[in-house]
Amino acid sequence: MKKVLITGITGFVGSHLAELLLDQKYTVFGSVRPRSKTENIDHLRSKVKLFDVDILDSHNLYDLVEDTRPDYIFHLAAQSFVLTSWSSPANTLQTNLIGTVHLFEAVRKLKLDPVIQIACSSEEYGLVKENELPVKETNPLRPLSSYAVSKVAMDMLGYQYFKSYGLKIVRTRGFNHTGPRRGEVFAESTFAKQIAEAEKGLRKPVIEVGNLAARRDYTDVRDMVRAYLLTVQKGEPGEVYNICSEKTWRIKKVLEILPSFSKTKMTVKKDPARMRPSDVLVLLGDCSKFKKQTGWQPKIPFEKTLEDLLNYWRERV
């Protein structure tokens, strides 16, 4: 049985990845930031081994890698919310870049040879021009937030450690992904939560929204983690791969689909606090490189993803 380490296992993506790996009979270890919430993986407690490790603590992270000696590492631990990076740019850069350095250094110093997938982001592309769509891996990187800058740095660091030390690092630039357990700070998830609360009379039937004009390339998280596993199984170390559905949805359309699953009539209200100082207007990816390398295809329709997300919140509010 191959051993796998997931940093940030309690997160949205980490929990789904852990489920997939357990189904495929991997031995799963995970890092948990001390005092962080673990509800996403409470149902997996008896099947995974968890370690209280902050990735900014280089000594504890070194001990974790030494103790587990994984065949695969999925580096998912991060400050992952773009809006937060506006208020906490230093924390975002420190967590996403320095934490990654600590992981790479631990592997290098221990002379281990795992395949390492690092979860970079389509936000790295930032300001994309209409004539550059769909976005290929060769597109210029024009980041528009501290979060995006941190992911560019992490991405380049992965390339540098591959070239300098031969670490088997595969970089993925995931476009938007969503589904059950998505954090409520993200647009489609907060819409779903507000609908679920209105259905139970916990709030007025009003959905507070930010920018509805943006277009995003959405993939179901369960398809995304299948892609992550294929990355370490079939991806080429040193390479970077877009992972996406190759189809965009305007946020306004998301706001039309979600209420269609509810009998509660909702109205919409703009909330200035949900607007970003600068926003990426459109993200549409080209995934042909990854599909050719691994044979991956997304399977879950976006409407099903949104329905499952709404049902997730119905169970929790």
N, C-alpha and C positions, 0 to 999 in steps of 0.2 A: 504494500500500500504506500503510495507516494504521500509525502508530508507537505502540507501547504500552510503558509503563514499569511493571514490577512491583517494588515494594519487597518484600524478603523472598522473592525468587524461589526460593531454595534450600529453602524450607520445604515442609511437607506439601502445603498448598493451592497455594502458588506454583508448584511443579513441575508439578502437574496442570493448572493454568491455562496455563502456558507451552506444554504439549503441545497443548491445545485451540486456543490462538491461532495456533500454528505451522501446525496442520492447516487453519486458516481463512485462512492466508496473510498474517498480520500480521507486521510487523517488531517483534521483541521485544527489549527491553532489560531488564536486571534489576540491582537493587542486591544486593550480597553483603556481609554484615558481615565485616570482615577477620578471618581465621583461623577462620571458620566452616566447618563441613563442607558439601561440595557434592555428596555422593554421589547426592542425589535428582535432580540435573540433569546428571550426568556424561554421560549419553547424549544430551544436547542441546547440548553444548559447541560444536559446529561450527555450530549454528543460531541461537544467541542471543548477544548481546553483554553481557558482565558487567562491572560496575564495583564495585570495592572501596569501599564507602561505609557508614559507620555513620550511621544517621539522627540520632544525637545530635550529629554534627559538621555544624553548619549550613552551613559554607562548602563542604564537599565535596558536601553534598546539593544546594546551590544550583548548583554546577558541573555536577552530574549532570543536573538538570532543564534547565539552559541548553544543555548539549551534546546532549541527546536531543530536546528540544522535542516531547514526546509528544502525540498526539491523545487518548489515554486513559491514565489512571493508576489502577492498582489498588494501594491501600495496604494491604499485608498484613504488613509487618514489625512485630513485636510480641513482648513477653513473653506467651506465649499459654497458659501452664499455670496453672490456678487454684491448685493446691496450692503451687506455687513462690511465689505472691504472698503466702502466709502467712509465709514465711521471708524474702522479699525485697520487702516492700511499697514501699519507696522506689524501688528499681530498676524495679519494675513500673510505677509511676506515671510515673517519668521517661521510660522508653522509650516507653510507649504514648501519653502526652500530649505531652511536649516534642518527641519525634520527629515527631509529627503537626503541631505548630505549625511546626516547621522546614520541613516539606514545603509547607504552605499558604503560608508566607511566601515561599518560593522562587517558587512559581507567581504569587503576587500581585506581587512586586517585578519579575519578568520580564514582567509583563503578558501572560501566556499564557492560553489559553482551553481547556484540556483538560477533558473530563468526568472527574471523580475519584470513584472508588468507595472508600469507607472501610469496612473490615470490622469492624463493631461486633459485638455478641454478645447472645444471649438471656440470658446471665448477668446482664445489666443489670436484668432483671425481678426476679431474686432471690426474695424471699418472695412467692410467688403463692398466693392463696387459692383453695380449690376452686371457689367460685362465680365466679371470674374466668377459668376455663378454657373454651375454649382462649384463649390469650393474644393479644390484638390489639396493634397498635402504640400504641394509646391507653392501655394498661394502665399503672398507676403503676410507677415504677422504684424498687425496694427492694433495692439491691445487698447481697450477703452476703459479699463478699470484696474485697480490695484490687484484684484483677484486674477485678472487675465495676465497681468505682468508677472505675477508669482508663478503662474502656470507656464508661461514662456520660459522663465528662468529654470524651472524644474525640468521642463522638456529638454532644454539645451544641456543641463547638467547630466541628464541621462545619456545624451549622445556623447558628452565629454568623457564620462566614466567608462562607456563602452570602448571608445577609441583609446583612452589613456591606459586603462587597466584590464580591458577585455571582459568586463562584467556583461552578462547576458541580459541586457536591458532592452525591452521592447516598449515603445511609447505608443499610447493610444490617445487620440483626440476624440473623445466622445462628444457627440452633439447632445441636445437636450434628451433626457430620459426621465420617465415618470412611471407612476403606478402605485400600488398599495405601499404604505409606509413613507411616502414622500413627505418631507418636512413641510409644515404649514406655511413657512415663509415663502415658498415658491408659488407662482401665480395659479397654476391649475389646481394645486392642492389646497390653497386657501379658498379658492372658489368652491371647491367640493365641501370643505369643512363648513363654510358659511351656509351652504344649502342644507347640509345635514343638521346644523343647529336650528335653522329656520323651520325645518320639518318637525322638530321636537319642541318648537315654541321657545327656544332659548335666545332667539334674537329676532329682530324684525326681518321680513323677507326682502332684504336689501343686500346685494353683493357689492362690497367696496372693492374698487379696481384701480390699477395703475394704467400703464400704456397698453392700449388694446390694438395698436397698429402694428406692433412688432410681429415678425414671422419667424417661426421656429421649426426646426427639423426634429420631430419627436420620435423616440424609440421606446418601446416598453422595457422597463428595467429587467424583466425576465429574459428578454431577448438580448439585452446588453450584457448580462453576466454570462450568457452562453458565448458571446463574442469574446469576453475577457478570458474565459477558459481556453478557447481556441487560440487566443493570442500567445499563451505560453506553450501550447501544444504544437502549433504550426507556424507561429510568427517568426520573422527573421530578426535576431538580435541586432540592435543598431538602427532598425527601421522605425518609421512612424506611420501609423495607420488611422485614418478617419473611420469612425463607426457611427452610422446614421441610417435613417430610413430612406433618404434621398427624396423626401417629400416635405413641403412646408405646410404649417397650419398657422393662420393668423390668430393671435390671442383672442380677438373678438369672436372667431369661430368656435374656439374652445368654450367660450362663455355662452355660446348658443347650444352646444352639444350637451354640456353637463346638466343644465336645467331640464332638458328634454327627458331625463330619467326620473324626474320628480313631478309629483302632482301639486307641489307648492309653487304658486306663481311668484317669481322673483323679479325685482327691479334692480337697476344698476346705478351706482353712484361713484363718481370719480373721487379718489382720495389722493391729494397732492403728496402725502407722505410715502406713497407707494411708487412715486416717480423717481427715476435715477437722474443724476446730473448729466450723464451722457449714456445713451443706450445703443446697443447693436440693433439696427433696424431689421436685418434679415440674415438668417443663417440657414443655408441649404447646402448640404454636403454631397460630395462624390465619394462613394464607398467602394468603388470598383477595385482598387488596389487590395483592400482587405478581403473582399469577396473572392478575388482570384487566388489569393494566397491560402485562404482557409476554407472556402466553400460556404461561409456563413450567409444566411438569409434571415431577415426578421420574419416572424410568424404571426404575431398577435396584432390584430387591427387596432387602430388608435381609439376607435369608439369603445371597444372592449376594455382597453386600458383605463379610459376615463370612467367607465361604469364601475370597474373594480376599485378604482380610487375612491369614488363616492361611497361605495359599500363599505370600504375600509373605515371612512369617517363616520358612517352611520353606526358602526359597531362601537365607536369610541366616544362620541359626544353625549 
